Amino acid sequence: MSFPGRVATAGRTPPFAKEKERGPATNRIRAVDEFCQMKHPDLILAGASVRSLAESAVRDGLRPVCVDMFGDEDLRKLVFQQFGTLAGLKTVQRFSEVPDVLADIQDDVPLIAVGGIENDFEVMAALRRQRPVLSPAETMIRELRDPEILFPVLAAGDCRMPRYVCGQTHPPQLAGAPPSPNERWLMKSTQTAGGQGVQNFDFATWKQEPLPERHYLQEFIDGVPMSATFCRLDSNVWLLGCALQLSGCAALNAPPFWFCGNAGPVRVSLQLRQQFQKIGQCLGNRWPIRGLFGVDVIVQGGEVFVIEVNPRLTASHELHELAKRDSPGHVSLHLAAYDELSHSSRLPDGDHAAATTPLARLIMYAECDIQISTKQLTAMQKLGRHPPENPARVWLADLPGTQAMIPQGTPFCSVYLNLDANLTDDTLQELLADTFSERMTGGITRQNREIQGIFGVIK
């Protein structure tokens, strides 16, 4: 996973950027000095974006070192508050840089891989040589991402999934009935995350040639995209909650198929809940996966179709945590799963009947190259995150720094909406007028209406 030009060109200044102007030797000395003054961290969070997980860890009294591709203002502030220095924030442009930037962190500090880095096996192997990594082994990730292994296991457990084609044989093997001309199919990679690399596939023009390595075809199912979050502690697999999944939303300027947010928690019917639980138990029976993991699905006509499994903490963790504020966060639960002395007595049960209001997190993508002005950043900061005990109707997170250049088609910031706040189009436009362009504000209002409509149906 990468966002070309997102860090250096985009202008989200990495830690110690000003010191780098003095020369690499001076910069290294300064970095080492600041690191030596830093309090001992409890863990490392590494992935494309770790801001929300870092907040989860801090809420539970943990001090995380953070490695991601953005280094947003709210993450910088959080890290500085915990350590008194920015030495606990490492900003990278690609995952291959992660082992090197962590070389100065004590080798007994465990790492949790999130946000796509788990699919880079070379990087993960380097990290495992460096320190404890609280993520599934490479073999397990390969199997969970391989449709020829994953889907037969699910089928044997009476779980449903779309038809698929694995292309390393000639002719490729189709699981299920042959496609008809009016069906839609997708080509996907087992190495990417967040919808990157997904594209439409036309059977009519296909010459039965082998697909690219580590790619497969999957039938497109028209339904409600959702995600389920599970936690395995000891031999038990717990369903923590479900959420709507947003991807490729034109209203948010997202590229086709790219992840652009979620909404929830969704209190599903007993019939759907039982299907989700069966999926989680089926996976837990076959693989000794530990801690948090997610499953992306499509719900159609009361049936749950498994799309893929994400063997890591999920992007929807924030929605579930805010719904169960008296329960431990997902980072803490994941740590507990790797601690033989921990107990699961406070594990959330996934029943959100008494939950707080559902939220939507919308990831806004830049509609064009955007230069962040001081005025715009000030307006964004006014809508910054409110304390959990005093939630707002609308707030922002993942804020870029002043004078940052956000390239077109890359994430701009996250917009959070209280779905029970009766937010009208006029209200949203008034609240966001100083922050986004008229076109972007219109996209947010359209997406809010669509989510509200889906919630009204799926409940």
Secondary structure, DSSP 8 states (H G I E B T S, - for coil): ---TTTTTTTT---TTHHHHTT-HHHHHHHHHHHHHHS---SEEEESS--HHHHHHHHHTT--EEEEES---HHHHHHHHHHHSSGGGEEE-SSGGGHHHHTTTS-TTS-EEE-TTGGG-HHHHHHHHHHS-B-S--HHHHHHHH-HHHHHHHHHHTT-B---EEETTSSS-EEESS---TT--EEEEESS--TTTT-EEE-GGG--S----TTEEEEE---SEEEEEEEEEETTEEEEEEEEEEEES-GGGT--TT-EEEEEE-----HHHHHHHHHHHHHHHHHS---EEEEEEEEEETTEEEEEEEE-S--TTHHHHHHH-TTS--HHHHHHHHT-TT---TT---S--TT----EEEEEEE-SS-EE--HHHHHHHHHT----TTS--SEEEES---TT-EE-TTSEEEEEEEETTS---HHHHHHHHTTTS-HHHHHHHHHHHHHHHHHHHHH-
